[in-house]
Amino acid sequence: MAHFVSLAASPRTSSGKGPARQARFNKQVPAVIYGHGRATESLMVDAQQLEKALTGIDPESTIIELDLAGKKARTLIREIQRHSIRPDIIHVDFYEIQAHEKVTLKVPVHLVGVPDGVRNAGGVLDQVTREVEIEVLPEHIPDRVELDVSALVIGHSLHARDLMIPNATLLTLADLTIATVVPPRAEEVVAPAETTTEVAEPELIRKVREEEGEEGAEGEAPAAGAKGAEAKPKAEKAEKPEKGEKSKGGKEG
């Protein structure tokens, strides 16, 4: 069933960047309406009312009923332009439709149910396509298309041909994949970072040790003629007694 939203609009007499900028400053959004041979007409809509009207709906598949100074016109939004930095709407294109003429538009695809491959095998549901294009009379425009994925097992897919859209002609390729169930994704194992076993000595300690080694080399005498043994000091020679003196322990003559 088509979804309708009402919105008031007023004619815009001036065009160009300057007037459009002034309109946005006054909380108005510049817009145009065209279709069915009518000349393109410049409009203005209230920014706050427009944001409220678009809340919770899909703009491409919702019929916007414009109130143009008491005259009603049923339209579809063909384009919404937003500010490059802020979420503000800066321009809207409305396309007028007629009740007896079919329109071409895109509708969102909503998946229903939990796949068997997810529930019983730990698979992952992947929605490949999120909207399809259809041709339909305005009164039969659906707000969305539902697709039951409960029977999907791992490795199996559903395609556009599996969609049931009453009173509409599917224009999207029938073989286009809508949803599939893939095997569970393996967890990525991160290798531990390599650690160095050798720890560098602090510079201060290394410097002290080097100085101690130099002092030890200067104070030590190299061993001569002995393997691994310390050099023995030479025995002192006994002094000879001078003439006229008696040796200790001798008898006097």
Protein Blocks (a to p, Z undefined) as FASTA:
>chain_A
ZZdddddddddfbgcjklmmmmmmnopacdddeeehiacddddddfklmmmmmgopafkl
cccdddeehiacddddfbdcddfkbmcdfbdcdddddfkbccddddddddedjdfklmmn
opacddfbfbdcddddfklocfbdcddfklpcehiacdfklpccehiacfbdfklcfbdc
dddddddddddddddfbdcddfklmmmmmmmmmmmmmmpccdehiahiacdddddddddd
dehiacehiacZZ
